[in-house]
Structures are given as structure tokens and as C-alpha cells.
Amino acid sequence: MDFTLPESAQAVREGVAKVAAKYDHAYWSRCDEEKRFPREVWDDLAAGGWIGLSVPVEHGGGGQGMLELAVACETLSESGGTAGTFLYILTPGFGAMTLARHGTAEQQRAILPGIATGQTKFCLAMTEPDAGSNALEITTSSRREGDDFVITGQKTWISSVDEADWMIAVTRSIPVASATPRTQGFTLLLVDVKEAVAAGTLSYRPISKLGGNVVTANSVFFDDVRVPAHNVVGQVDEGFRVLWDVLNPERILAAAGGVGHAEAALKVACDYARSREVFGRPIGANQAIQFPLAQVKAKTELARLMTYKAAWLFDQGLPCGNETNIAKLTAAQAAWEASDQAFQVFGGNAYSKEYPVERLFRDARIGKNIPVAEQLVLAHIGTQQLGLPRSY
Ligand SMILES: Cc1cc2nc3c(=O)[nH]c(=O)nc-3n(C[C@H](O)[C@H](O)[C@H](O)COP(=O)(O)OP(=O)(O)OC[C@H]3O[C@@H](n4cnc5c(N)ncnc54)[C@H](O)[C@@H]3O)c2cc1C
């Protein structure tokens, strides 16, 4: 059967590809080296409407779904690697998708038009020093005081707080020990980042890291951060229901970014393997070089199909957890294996900052650990799809 994307998604691919083509690997390596946000790409994408894709039309956006967003993310990553994935996960994913589905009319009116133009940026604060994979055990608390909620606690590894205007803070309004079931007692709150920082109640500190340097990752401290009660996303104590509509898009976009990254690494590797001659022939003619690349190409195509399937299911409002997890697992593996193989193909030159391979290699590795670690995905498949006993 011929598989063709809908016209809407094809148009997104063409539009984003035109923008992405202006920013080559040297640009992304420079941003990585200088540890700076790729503002030119962001502004260019926003001007074309490619950031506001998932904002509903009535709020100035493109009114597109998860499938189109995934294709945009994949296309951007295909040009510069997985670093571009953050641009799609944080604001169009966490911000626009969440508010479009679960925001109040007031929240949507106040925030979505800014996302549509690229002026407003988002981050999500869920992970804590003692609660990553075991997210149910977060302890950052929110308590009602008059017309406000007051947030206290600490988060870690929160991407791009310095760029963000809004944060979705994942808090517990009921501690895990008193929650029955344990998924009860989550409250998601919109925090005006700049206002809370100015008030001196929110602070953050960047974490020095190996890659993904176009956005920061931060330790974040909530010292009685006060937000109005109308900033609750979804229902008080019932935030876990909303959370899956935040985390599934994140995983689908991570998968899309992984597929794009794998293609980027394969292209760099194959260009080099065609032109580099050793023992009088291009190294790409050697099956030890060619076959691993072919194997990753096959895996990448499968991961792409599963990513589109997961995105399509999400858009239909159908359960998509299994497909999302499989897409994320295989796309992250494809991205890593493609980058690892590209590193091999480049021989000694792989180590040089003159080529993009070292950055693709560094950036790809984290996909196996975040946004959900490989083992946790395998545990989900093992328990939910194969009916095996739980380890967690
Ligand atoms: C660059 C970067 C950006 C990030 N951005 C954000 C962000 O914006 N917002 C946010 O909230 N978080 C963010 N995170 C955090 C990320 O989501 C977590 O790191 C991730 O969920 C893993 O949690 P952890 O680090 O606590 O690992 P842990 O939960 O401590 O796990 C450690 C290891 O143990 C394994 N393990 C644990 N339990 C089991 C089990 N039962 N069976 C088998 N293996 C197991 C895991 O698979 C993993 O390999 C980011 C992290 C990084 C590195």
C-alpha cells in the first residue's frame, strides 16, 4: 500500500524544510559551542507560522494537530539534529497542545496568541532530584491560600527556564502517602516565570551538561511561589489526567526528533562514506561500513511510521500510549545507532569539531534516557502489552 501523508502534513514538511535549509550544521555547531538559543531559527519558524501550527485558528495559529507538529519537528531535526526538537517540545508541545485541550477559555485567550506569533515560550517542571521515572513521588507542593495557590519545592533538569514566559509546574496538592490511588492529588499550575523571578520566589541555576546546548537545563527552586487559582490547568487534584496529554505529545515529538536526527546522521555519514577513499575505494563500498548504515535506515523508516501512527491516534483522541512508547524507544535507538555509526565512518575525523559528527553523537545519546528512559518503556511494553509482572 502506498503510504502518503495528508496534504496538511506535506505542506508543513515543505515549509519547515525551506526554513531549516537556511541553517546548516555549522550554524547548529556554533550555537552548541556558544551555548545559545537558536533565536534566528525560532524567529524564522515563527514568522512562517511553523511554531504556532498547533494553536487553534481562533487564537491566531494554524489549527493543526499532532501529526503536523511531529512532521515539523522531524523536518527541523533532519537539518541540524535533535537539538531542534526542544523548540517543538517546549512551546508548541507543552504550551499550545496542553492549553488547546485543557486550558480554560481565559487561559487560551491570554496565552495562545503569543505562542502563535512566537513571542511566548514555555517550559515544563516535573522532574525532581528524587522523582524522575518515579514521577508519582514528586513532593513539590501546592496549597490553596485565599484566591491563590502557593508552590514550594525543588525541580531539576528543567529545560529553558531562562527563555520561558510560562512554566507548567507539576505539583502535589495531596502528598503521595495520602493519595488513593497514587495518581490522585496532582495539580498543574501555570507560573508566570518572569513575574515569579521578579518577586524573588522562583529561582534557577543552570546545570553544566554534555550536549543539547542550544537550551539550558536548570535546577529550579520554588520558595512560596504564588499563582492565582485561575492558573490551574485541568482540575485541582486531578492533574494526572491532563499529564498524559502533556507527556504523550512530548514523547511523540521526541520520537519525531529522533527520526529526523537519524536521517541527519545517516546523510552526514553516507556523504563521507561515498567520498572518502581508503585502499583505493570509497569506504562506503565496504559492507562493514554499508550494512550497519542500511540497518539503521530500515529502523528509522519503521520508527517514522510508528511516530506518525502515535500522532494520528492522539489526534483522534484514541489511546496512544503503547504506540507512543514504541515510537519513542525505536526512534531514540535509531538516532543513537545512526550517530554512533556516523562516528565510526568518520574515523579520526569524527573527533574533530570541524565536522558535525561529534555533536550529533553527543546529542543523540540522551534520547535513550529522556524524556522517559529506555528501560521504563521496555517495562511498559513488558507489563502492558505482554502481561509480564511489574518491576516498578
Ligand atoms: C537534558 C535534559 C533535559 C530535561 N528536561 C526536562 C524538562 O524540561 N522538564 C522535566 O520535568 N524534566 C526534564 N528532564 C528530566 C528527565 O525527564 C529525567 O531525567 C528522566 O525522566 C529520567 O529520570 P531520572 O533522571 O530521575 O532517572 P532515574 O529515574 O533515576 O533512572 C535512572 C536509571 O534507572 C533505570 N530504572 C529505574 N527504574 C527502573 C526499573 N524499574 N527497571 C529498570 N530500570 C529502571 C532508568 O531506566 C534509568 O536508566 C531532562 C533531563 C535532561 C538530561
The ligand as a Tripos MOL2 file, in Angstrom:
@<TRIPOS>MOLECULE
LIG
   53    58     1     0     0
SMALL
NO_CHARGES

@<TRIPOS>ATOM
      1 C1         18.9360   17.4310   29.0200 C.3       1 LIG1
      2 C2         17.7450   17.0970   29.8740 C.ar      1 LIG1
      3 C3         16.5930   17.8680   29.7560 C.ar      1 LIG1
      4 C4         15.4820   17.6000   30.5620 C.ar      1 LIG1
      5 N1         14.3900   18.4390   30.5130 N.ar      1 LIG1
      6 C5         13.3760   18.2580   31.3930 C.ar      1 LIG1
      7 C6         12.3000   19.2040   31.4600 C.ar      1 LIG1
      8 O1         12.2490   20.1820   30.6980 O.2       1 LIG1
      9 N2         11.3310   19.0210   32.4050 N.ar      1 LIG1
     10 C7         11.3420   17.9660   33.2570 C.ar      1 LIG1
     11 O2         10.4300   17.8580   34.0720 O.2       1 LIG1
     12 N3         12.3500   17.0320   33.2150 N.ar      1 LIG1
     13 C8         13.3690   17.1650   32.3120 C.ar      1 LIG1
     14 N4         14.4060   16.2530   32.2810 N.ar      1 LIG1
     15 C9         14.4180   15.1310   33.2040 C.3       1 LIG1
     16 C10        14.1340   13.7620   32.5400 C.3       1 LIG1
     17 O3         12.7820   13.7020   32.1630 O.3       1 LIG1
     18 C11        14.5220   12.6640   33.5390 C.3       1 LIG1
     19 O4         15.9360   12.7170   33.6520 O.3       1 LIG1
     20 C12        14.0680   11.2890   33.0810 C.3       1 LIG1
     21 O5         12.6850   11.1750   33.2500 O.3       1 LIG1
     22 C13        14.7470   10.1500   33.8650 C.3       1 LIG1
     23 O6         14.5980   10.3440   35.2230 O.3       1 LIG1
     24 P1         15.8760   10.2940   36.2040 P.3       1 LIG1
     25 O7         16.9380   11.1260   35.5990 O.co2     1 LIG1
     26 O8         15.4270   10.6490   37.5700 O.co2     1 LIG1
     27 O9         16.3610    8.7930   36.1420 O.3       1 LIG1
     28 P2         16.0170    7.6570   37.2430 P.3       1 LIG1
     29 O10        14.5420    7.5600   37.4060 O.co2     1 LIG1
     30 O11        16.8590    7.8920   38.4410 O.co2     1 LIG1
     31 O12        16.5220    6.3540   36.4970 O.3       1 LIG1
     32 C14        17.9200    6.0340   36.4250 C.3       1 LIG1
     33 C15        18.0850    4.7630   35.6170 C.3       1 LIG1
     34 O13        17.4590    3.6580   36.2970 O.3       1 LIG1
     35 C16        16.5880    2.9770   35.4030 C.3       1 LIG1
     36 N5         15.4500    2.4020   36.1270 N.ar      1 LIG1
     37 C17        14.6860    3.0000   37.0880 C.ar      1 LIG1
     38 N6         13.7030    2.1570   37.4860 N.ar      1 LIG1
     39 C18        13.8290    1.0240   36.7690 C.ar      1 LIG1
     40 C19        13.1020   -0.2230   36.6870 C.ar      1 LIG1
     41 N7         12.0290   -0.4500   37.4530 N.pl3     1 LIG1
     42 N8         13.5270   -1.1500   35.8060 N.ar      1 LIG1
     43 C20        14.6230   -0.9270   35.0190 C.ar      1 LIG1
     44 N9         15.3470    0.2280   35.0410 N.ar      1 LIG1
     45 C21        14.9450    1.1810   35.8880 C.ar      1 LIG1
     46 C22        16.1490    4.0410   34.4110 C.3       1 LIG1
     47 O14        15.7100    3.4840   33.2030 O.3       1 LIG1
     48 C23        17.4270    4.8610   34.2350 C.3       1 LIG1
     49 O15        18.2330    4.2900   33.2600 O.3       1 LIG1
     50 C24        15.5170   16.4950   31.4560 C.ar      1 LIG1
     51 C25        16.6790   15.7190   31.5490 C.ar      1 LIG1
     52 C26        17.7930   16.0160   30.7840 C.ar      1 LIG1
     53 C27        19.0330   15.1890   30.9330 C.3       1 LIG1
@<TRIPOS>BOND
     1     1     2 1
     2     2     3 ar
     3     2    52 ar
     4     3     4 ar
     5     4     5 ar
     6     4    50 ar
     7     5     6 ar
     8     6     7 ar
     9     6    13 1
    10     7     8 2
    11     7     9 ar
    12     9    10 ar
    13    10    11 2
    14    10    12 ar
    15    12    13 ar
    16    13    14 ar
    17    14    15 1
    18    14    50 ar
    19    15    16 1
    20    16    17 1
    21    16    18 1
    22    18    19 1
    23    18    20 1
    24    20    21 1
    25    20    22 1
    26    22    23 1
    27    23    24 1
    28    24    25 2
    29    24    26 1
    30    24    27 1
    31    27    28 1
    32    28    29 2
    33    28    30 1
    34    28    31 1
    35    31    32 1
    36    32    33 1
    37    33    34 1
    38    33    48 1
    39    34    35 1
    40    35    36 1
    41    35    46 1
    42    36    37 ar
    43    36    45 ar
    44    37    38 ar
    45    38    39 ar
    46    39    40 ar
    47    39    45 ar
    48    40    41 1
    49    40    42 ar
    50    42    43 ar
    51    43    44 ar
    52    44    45 ar
    53    46    47 1
    54    46    48 1
    55    48    49 1
    56    50    51 ar
    57    51    52 ar
    58    52    53 1
@<TRIPOS>SUBSTRUCTURE
     1 LIG1         1 GROUP 0 **** ****
